Amino acid sequence: MTQPILHHHDPSPFAEKARLIFGLKALGWYSVEVPMVMPKPELTALTGGYRKAPVMQIGADIYCDTRRIALELERRFPNPSLFPHGAKGAALALGFWADTALFHSGATLSMGTNDAIPEVVLKDRLAFFDFMSESDLNAAPDHFYSQFCSGLRQLEDMLADGRQWLLGDEPGWADFACFSPVWMCRGNIKGGEDILASLPRVVDWEARVGTIGHGTRTGLDAKQALEIAHNSTSETEPNVSDTRWPKLNVGTRVSVAPDDYGMDPCIGTLRVLNDEEIAVTRHLETGNEVVVHFPRFGYRVIEYTGDSA
Ligand SMILES: N[C@@H](CCC(=O)N[C@@H](CS)C(=O)NCC(=O)O)C(=O)O
């Protein structure tokens, strides 16, 4: 089973990035709808604790975080590339800027100004997003509008020479990562349509990204996805090439967690560690082995000496 399975929810701006990769690469994929708030028992059964959306599964390999998902899809399905003209470093750096500079103020506006967000989601995200506080949501949103709009202005400037895509003449990861907060702006932020109307180049580019589509989506039940993991074998070879910080080896028990927000740890034995990736082996309740993959950048890996999991 090599067809990707995306565990996501439709309103997630991060999941939109992954769906666009399927569009660019014209891939067929299975869609598992995950609840917007905890508990997410079938998802955490696979990830060992990581709860964010989206997560991609290919057989018994589980990929957490859009940055890891992007690099894995690029490895398995290299054409057309997410990094045209070799612009991988610039695209990843720009993506990180979008995930922080644009997402933090955009998500705060989304939670603070959108009356359609259910109370239960609001409460969950207040506890979850460490970059957002209750006083931020109760104060006038002016500061967050100013930060978000000044970030969007930088996108407008990037397109000022008439280029069609952020890093040149072909679409790629930089476009999808920066599209995500623009998509959130149009759909979730009060006054978002008016903000975008003052950014004509962004609006034209947004329309171009919209034509890329989402590939071919087929619905799948979360229990079936678990069953697929149970019946599959990971293809990931053990490979610990970075033993400097911290000093760890293949088979060391470790805990891996995001270092920004939603820091739920995944406990397992180390399988891969290099500048780009951390992967651990863990067991499903049924006993079968899965390998859970994370980006190296933005994740904390430490030796785990506790006895749970
Ligand atoms: N760094 C992560 C961030 C993902 C993220 O924050 N996703 C949001 C949804 S857009 C989330 O998980 N929210 C809480 C939830 O869905 O339970 C990535 O790139 O995938």
The ligand as a Tripos MOL2 file, in Angstrom:
@<TRIPOS>MOLECULE
LIG
   20    19     1     0     0
SMALL
NO_CHARGES

@<TRIPOS>ATOM
      1 N1          4.1430   22.4370   12.3950 N.3       1 LIG1
      2 C1          2.9110   21.7510   12.1200 C.3       1 LIG1
      3 C2          1.7340   22.6250   12.5760 C.3       1 LIG1
      4 C3          0.3820   21.9670   12.3680 C.3       1 LIG1
      5 C4         -0.7460   22.6840   13.1090 C.2       1 LIG1
      6 O1         -0.5490   23.5180   13.9920 O.2       1 LIG1
      7 N2         -1.9770   22.3040   12.7660 N.am      1 LIG1
      8 C5         -3.1460   22.8330   13.4370 C.3       1 LIG1
      9 C6         -4.3240   22.7610   12.4900 C.3       1 LIG1
     10 S1         -4.1810   23.8550   11.1690 S.3       1 LIG1
     11 C7         -3.5330   21.8970   14.5560 C.2       1 LIG1
     12 O2         -3.0190   20.8170   14.6580 O.2       1 LIG1
     13 N3         -4.4690   22.2780   15.3870 N.am      1 LIG1
     14 C8         -4.8920   21.4540   16.4590 C.3       1 LIG1
     15 C9         -5.6630   20.2540   16.0110 C.2       1 LIG1
     16 O3         -6.0680   20.1610   14.8470 O.co2     1 LIG1
     17 O4         -5.8960   19.3970   16.8690 O.co2     1 LIG1
     18 C10         2.8410   21.4130   10.6370 C.2       1 LIG1
     19 O5          3.5440   22.0430    9.8350 O.co2     1 LIG1
     20 O6          2.1420   20.4670   10.2760 O.co2     1 LIG1
@<TRIPOS>BOND
     1     1     2 1
     2     2     3 1
     3     2    18 1
     4     3     4 1
     5     4     5 1
     6     5     6 2
     7     5     7 1
     8     7     8 1
     9     8     9 1
    10     8    11 1
    11     9    10 1
    12    11    12 2
    13    11    13 1
    14    13    14 1
    15    14    15 1
    16    15    16 2
    17    15    17 1
    18    18    19 2
    19    18    20 1
@<TRIPOS>SUBSTRUCTURE
     1 LIG1         1 GROUP 0 **** ****
